[in-house]
Amino acid sequence: MRFGIPATPRGVAAATFLAFALLFLIVNRGAYEGFFHGDELDNIQWTRYLNLADWARGFLLPKYYPQNFRPAGHLYFNLMGRTAGLDYRWYVLSVHVLHLLNVWLSWRLLRRRFGFSPWAAGAGALFFGFHMALFDTLWKPMYVFDVLAATFSLLCLSAYSSGGPAALPLAFLCFWLATKSKEMTVMLPAALAAWEYWFGKRRWLRLAPFVALSLVLGVQALVVNATRESEYTLRFGPAAVLQCAAFYASRVLLIPHAGWLLLALPVLLRDRRSYFGLAFCLVLLFPMLLLPGRLFSAYLYVPMVGLGMVAAAAATRVKPTWVVAFFLVWLPYNHGVLRAERRETLSLADENRRYVSKLEQILASNPLAQAYIYDGVPAALHPWGIEAAVKYFTRRGDLAFYPAESSDLEKSLREGEGAVLLSWDPVLRELSAFARAPGEPDASYIVMSRRAPVWQLGEGWYSLTGHFRWCRPRATARLRRPAGATEFELVVNMGPPPAGEPIRAIVYLNGRVAGSSELRRGSGWHTVRWPLPTDAPGRVRVEFHVEPPFVADPERPLGLAVGAFGFLPREQP
């Protein structure tokens, strides 16, 4: 369907778009100071090992991947990783170019396929192009999947609605690529059906190949969903849907629950184009309403294309002065949201940059290490980001990784195996490392610091907290008893107290009681020593028993806040 709207002079349209692009890049210039998150590092690292056959299967087979393999987006990370390495600025620039392309495609669709005036189409494109609910999409390359999904969805809708001889094959190709970008686009045939109903000739057979592909992918997703339990599991209950709907309703206009008001706009506007825009938004958002474990406003990127159409329809019903007045309020408000989001995003990026930069130096100094232990992780890097960065720099896939907390490192790491402890200080935002060279003997005394040999800790230990490390009511460790050891020492922090009776700490060496002591809560630091019977030097298994627990939390019980333990006299380093 075509509308009789005169064409916009190309020079005017080009100048307007270039002005918007320049303003957009200036306002979002802070994004170029960011740094990779864990997901991005992971995608850059593992996609470089895919071969041509892997890419061919990913793009050509109508297959749903439970591991969220999205060939279009992952090919982006593969190509960017090969050309830009870890230069974050190129990733941001490429995402911004794709977004500006989507803004242009949106404007073109509104003008040519839906007949909006240049003024109304510009209002719709501006609403979509500078909406800060999409902040993460524009500042973090990890959401390139959503940006590409919008690109192919816009191309699909434009081709389908053109009516030309190559319209259907081209539209289907774009739909195929959209599904290879983000799973939510499996709902695109419903949007095409809405177009056919309101603007087409209701030739429903045209939709057959689109519906067939959607069903093939949808059935696979439902089968996988029935056999897995994760944050990606679809929840069909009304409570889950309402939770998700409330979240997105609060983000779509950046005001709590204001998004519900959009449901009334088509009734007020009485414009089929607004009906279609809202339908496009809702059907593309529908899969995300089933994922309460994945609530991110960046997922509004594709649905926001439809809301841009609703905004264009609204602009046709009011005087231009009211449209100008709206954007004079809306744009500064969005810029305020951007500034607030920018502070947090750049703070997290600074942590990640510090960690990864220092990590590269550490890896170069420890080429023989076989295992890496991370004690503390920057909030936006995640354990998988650390693992990806190590593999990226070392180009090795045979390395082992362990969290220092709640890992039985004593059993996991072989004695004498080369290992590196990566210890992150969240206060100073510094990464320090402590390495054990291959063949290096165990320590006989452990001080809980960022250089503690955590590979000698067994089960029941938490992350380092200041100058001590909490253990569970049952915890184990491994020490080397030196020749001439006469005492065993335990240093603990007993305060500040929760109310309760004193606790008893019992220490076992190779299954035999070495000593026990009653410790009063809130009494501060204690150093307890027990004499040792004569015994041969060698490897010793240490067990700590605490009765009752210092904190009896079923999910995170606390036994002792251990500052140090080991054999006396202490060996000189």
PEHUVEN-V975482 format. One record per run of one state. SS is the DSSP state (helix for helix, strand for strand, loop for the rest). FROM is the first residue (numbers start at 1). TO is the last residue. If there is no record, write none. Layout:
# PEHUVEN-V975482
<<SS/FROM/TO> <SS/FROM/TO>>
This chain:
# PEHUVEN-V975482
<<loop/1/9> <helix/10/27> <loop/28/28> <helix/29/33> <loop/34/37> <helix/38/47> <loop/48/51> <helix/52/60> <loop/61/70> <helix/71/84> <loop/85/87> <helix/88/112> <loop/113/117> <helix/118/129> <loop/130/131> <helix/132/139> <loop/140/140> <helix/141/162> <loop/163/166> <helix/167/179> <loop/180/182> <helix/183/198> <loop/199/203> <helix/204/225> <loop/226/237> <helix/238/251> <loop/252/257> <helix/258/269> <loop/270/271> <helix/272/290> <loop/291/296> <helix/297/315> <loop/316/319> <helix/320/365> <loop/366/370> <strand/371/375> <loop/376/381> <helix/382/394> <loop/395/399> <strand/400/403> <loop/404/408> <helix/409/412> <loop/413/418> <strand/419/425> <loop/426/429> <strand/430/436> <loop/437/444> <strand/445/447> <loop/448/453> <helix/454/456> <strand/457/457> <loop/458/460> <strand/461/465> <loop/466/467> <strand/468/471> <loop/472/473> <strand/474/481> <loop/482/486> <strand/487/493> <loop/494/502> <strand/503/509> <loop/510/511> <strand/512/519> <loop/520/524> <strand/525/531> <loop/532/537> <strand/538/547> <loop/548/550> <strand/551/551> <loop/552/557> <strand/558/558> <loop/559/560> <strand/561/568> <loop/569/573>>
